[in-house]
Amino acid sequence: MKKKNYAWILSLFFVTMSIGAFAQNKTNESGKVIKLNKEEFLTKVFNYEKNSQEWKFEGNKPAIIDFYADWCGPCRKVAPVLEELAKEYAGKIVIYKVDTEKDKELAQKFGIQSLPSLLFVPMNGKPQMAVGAIPKEDLKKAIDEFLLGVDKK
């Protein structure tokens, strides 16, 4: 009887863990902009506490990190464009957003002085920062050429 209960509990545990892993993966494929705090940034983007000298991207897809604030007009203008791009490029890139009012340390670490600031992070090479409310077509060009390496000539 105890063995039967143990086996049943163990089976339930594995099913639960599998569903959790699937849901975690689906979040990255969902086509939504994902909010990050410092702890998530350290595990999903760049762990500057572990290695502050050399950039090492922790992600498995190219990414854009939107450094924003709720009070920022241009940030509110760019937000729906980033949502559209997250859907359009779902499964190819990940778009994150960091609230500079809540995560001031991240804003300081990346020298954020103007909002919005967008950090484009390719799989290989150094990230590039862009500042301001960038038009959708320019964002698409940066994604295609810099993040995905697609030559659109």
Number of C-alpha atoms within 10 A of each C-alpha: 6 7 8 9 10 11 12 11 12 12 12 12 11 11 12 12 12 12 11 12 11 11 13 11 11 12 13 19 17 16 21 20 23 17 14 19 15 18 9 12 20 17 13 16 22 19 18 16 8 9 10 11 8 10 15 16 22 14 17 14 18 22 24 26 22 29 25 25 18 11 9 12 13 16 19 15 14 18 17 12 16 20 15 15 21 23 18 14 18 16 15 18 26 26 27 23 21 22 18 20 14 12 14 13 12 20 18 11 10 12 10 18 10 12 19 25 23 23 20 21 25 22 18 11 10 12 17 12 14 15 15 13 19 16 11 14 10 10 19 15 15 15 23 15 13 18 22 17 11 12 9 7 3
